[in-house]
Amino acid sequence: MFKHRTTARSHWVTWAVLIAGLGLVAFPFIDDRPGLQAWTCIVTGGFFALGAFSALMLNPSWGIELEGRTLRWWHEGKRMQRTVSVDDLRAVRVIHDADFAELESLSGPMSVPRDCLKVPAQEWAAGLHQQFPHIELRVE
């Protein structure tokens, strides 16, 4: 629950976007209807495929890990990396509808992106509270 690491190449969304993009590019050649619709499919599919290819080539990683009393999460695609001691945490707030966690520490609030978590944010926050009871759990 507290150790999760993935990359763009191992994430299913990257492959789904690539397949959808290539399908959109190929569709006008299968359907044989020339016109604006064909160009729209080719351009839109090209952007999807190009985005997926770039993600596969750059292969950013994201995840979270708890080592001892240090919590670290990162998302290379967004150039984000945070490290905090669990002793500095006062509360973890989960916004249920948005499914993300916000940590309240002595230095201020920090958000943990949903991509970094392997399980739903509420389950992750409850596990953090259970392991470290001094961290207050707030679910909104």
C-alpha positions in Angstrom: 0.0 0.0 0.0 2.9 2.4 0.8 5.2 1.2 -1.9 4.1 1.8 -5.5 6.2 2.5 -8.6 5.1 2.5 -12.2 6.2 3.8 -15.5 4.5 5.0 -18.7 5.5 1.8 -20.5 3.9 -0.4 -17.8 0.8 1.7 -17.4 -2.3 0.5 -19.4 -3.5 4.1 -20.2 -0.4 4.8 -22.4 -1.1 1.7 -24.5 -4.8 2.4 -24.7 -4.1 5.9 -26.0 -1.7 4.6 -28.5 -4.1 2.0 -29.9 -7.0 4.6 -30.0 -4.7 7.0 -31.9 -3.6 4.5 -34.4 -7.2 3.3 -34.9 -8.3 6.9 -35.6 -5.5 7.4 -38.1 -6.3 4.1 -39.9 -10.1 4.6 -39.9 -10.3 6.9 -42.9 -8.3 4.5 -45.0 -10.7 1.7 -44.1 -14.0 3.6 -44.5 -13.2 5.3 -47.9 -15.2 8.5 -47.2 -13.1 11.5 -48.1 -13.6 14.9 -46.6 -13.3 16.8 -43.4 -14.2 13.8 -41.3 -11.3 11.8 -42.6 -8.8 14.7 -41.9 -10.3 15.1 -38.4 -9.7 11.5 -37.7 -6.2 11.6 -39.0 -5.2 14.7 -37.1 -6.8 13.7 -33.9 -5.5 10.2 -34.0 -2.0 11.6 -34.9 -2.0 13.8 -31.8 -3.1 10.8 -29.6 -0.5 8.5 -31.1 2.3 11.2 -30.9 1.5 11.8 -27.2 1.6 8.1 -26.5 4.8 7.6 -28.4 6.5 10.4 -26.6 5.4 9.0 -23.2 6.8 5.6 -24.2 10.1 7.1 -25.3 10.5 9.4 -22.3 9.1 6.7 -20.0 8.5 8.8 -16.9 7.9 7.1 -13.6 5.6 7.9 -10.6 4.9 6.4 -7.3 5.2 6.5 -3.5 7.2 4.8 -0.9 7.5 4.8 2.9 11.0 4.0 4.2 11.2 4.0 8.0 9.6 7.3 9.0 10.1 9.0 5.7 7.4 9.3 3.1 8.4 10.1 -0.5 6.3 10.5 -3.6 7.2 11.6 -7.1 5.8 12.1 -10.6 8.6 12.6 -13.1 6.2 13.6 -15.9 5.2 16.6 -13.8 8.7 17.2 -12.4 7.4 16.8 -8.9 9.1 15.1 -6.0 8.3 15.5 -2.3 9.8 14.0 0.9 8.4 14.4 4.3 9.0 12.9 7.7 5.9 11.2 9.2 6.8 12.9 12.5 6.1 16.3 10.9 2.6 15.3 9.7 -0.4 16.4 11.6 -3.3 15.2 9.5 -4.2 13.6 6.2 -7.3 14.9 4.5 -9.1 13.0 1.8 -11.6 14.6 -0.5 -13.8 11.6 -1.3 -15.3 12.9 -4.6 -11.9 14.0 -6.0 -10.1 10.8 -4.7 -6.8 12.5 -3.7 -5.1 13.0 -0.4 -3.7 16.2 1.1 -1.2 16.0 3.9 -1.1 18.7 6.5 2.4 19.1 7.9 4.3 21.6 10.0 5.5 23.3 6.8 2.1 23.5 5.2 -0.3 21.4 3.1 1.0 19.0 0.4 -1.1 17.1 -2.1 -0.4 13.5 -3.0 -1.6 13.0 -6.7 -3.9 10.1 -7.3 -1.5 8.7 -9.9 1.1 8.1 -7.2 -1.3 5.9 -5.1 -1.9 2.2 -5.9 -5.2 2.0 -3.9 -8.0 4.6 -3.5 -7.0 7.7 -1.5 -9.4 7.0 1.4 -8.0 3.5 1.9 -4.4 4.8 1.7 -5.1 7.5 4.2 -6.8 5.1 6.6 -3.7 2.8 6.4 -1.4 5.7 7.1 -3.5 6.7 10.1 -3.5 3.1 11.3 0.2 2.8 11.1 0.9 6.2 12.5 -2.0 7.1 15.0 -0.7 10.6 15.6 -1.7 11.5 12.1 -5.4 12.6 12.2 -7.6 11.2 9.5 -10.2 13.6 7.9 -12.5 12.4 5.2 -14.7 15.0 3.4 
